[in-house]
């Protein structure tokens, strides 16, 4: 299973980082979690 964290311009970076870190902790065979590309600009 391939999981991608989708982000949009003006996103709150905490939402993406928290989801990414939680999903990366799942140790299931065949799971791959990645962050999106190209980079998006956060709401800061």
C-alpha positions as CSV (number, residue, x, y, z in Angstrom):
1,X,0.0,0.0,0.0
2,X,1.3,3.4,-0.9
3,X,0.1,6.4,1.2
4,X,0.7,10.0,0.3
5,X,-0.1,13.0,2.5
6,X,-1.8,15.6,0.4
7,X,-1.2,19.2,1.1
8,X,-2.5,22.4,-0.5
9,X,-1.1,26.0,-0.6
10,X,-1.7,27.7,2.7
11,X,-1.9,24.5,4.7
12,X,-1.2,24.2,8.4
13,X,2.1,22.3,8.5
14,X,1.2,20.6,11.8
15,X,-1.6,18.7,10.2
16,X,0.7,17.2,7.6
17,X,3.6,16.5,9.9
18,X,1.4,14.8,12.5
19,X,-0.3,12.6,9.9
20,X,3.1,11.7,8.3
21,X,4.7,10.8,11.6
22,X,1.8,8.6,12.8
23,X,1.6,6.7,9.5
24,X,5.3,6.2,9.4
25,X,5.1,4.4,12.8
26,X,2.9,1.7,11.3
27,X,5.1,-1.2,10.7
28,X,3.2,-3.2,8.2
29,X,4.9,-5.2,5.4
30,X,4.4,-3.5,2.0
31,X,3.3,-0.1,3.4
32,X,5.1,3.0,2.1
33,X,4.3,6.5,3.4
34,X,5.8,9.6,1.8
35,X,5.4,13.3,1.8
36,X,4.1,15.1,-1.3
37,X,6.1,16.7,-4.1
38,X,6.4,19.5,-5.2
39,X,6.7,21.5,-2.0
40,X,3.7,23.6,-0.9
41,X,3.8,26.9,1.0
42,X,2.4,26.8,4.5
43,X,0.1,29.3,6.2
44,X,2.8,30.9,8.3
